[in-house]
Amino acid sequence: MASCMTSFLLQAQEVETFVSGLVRQYPEARLLDIYKSSFQDFMGAEHLVNDKESARAYLEQELATTEPESLMPWYYEPCGTGGRYVRVSLKAVIDGKITADALLDAFVRSANDPERPTVAQWAGRWNTMIGVIDTMGLDLPHYDEDKHFIEQVLEMGKYAISHSPEYRDAYTPHYRIIRRDIFEQEIMPLLTGAPQQYRYLPQ
């Protein structure tokens, strides 16, 4: 865990680059969406997966009800500043690049990562990040409201939140969070030449 935490040391420039890229790519995003990508990068999936069959049923339902033309054009994008986790879009399954079983298996193992950091560690990281974001003059809608809401969530010992309504309406996000090493070994080879999102995967 110590080596994992060491790898997450922040530089202001890293935060600024990540945030600027996200709001450029997703102009409807709010602070909630910046926060969500950031905690996904640090914490991974929002909860452990104890029932794989329920996760499978939910994925199958989501695939059946998602309109392909509503999805963003990318198949994957790194989360946050570190790219420790990657969002893999359901578009990759719908387009036949990977199977639903492959995505589900990678997701379940990623969600059950035994090295998941604590909420307190995440709260400390976010406090550093928001200190940088506050200086960027982003003029995001509902900024103070979102900042206060996030503070309340963390004070309750929780960390997971939903995308903002504006983000959901504009970009219809449908993806699963995959740990980077699992993604690179098992999923990425199947997506050779596939469109990646705007951020690079850090070395």
Secondary structure, DSSP 8 states (H G I E B T S, - for coil): -HHHHHTT---HHHHHHHHHHHHHH-TT--HHHHHHHHHHHHH-SSS----HHHHHHHHHHHHHH--GGGS-S-SEEE-TTT-SEEEEETHHHHTTSS-HHHHHHHHHHHHT-TT---HHHHHHHHHHHHHHHTTS----TTHHHHHHHHHHHHHTT-------HHHHHHH---EEEEEHHHIIIIIGGGGTT--B-SS----
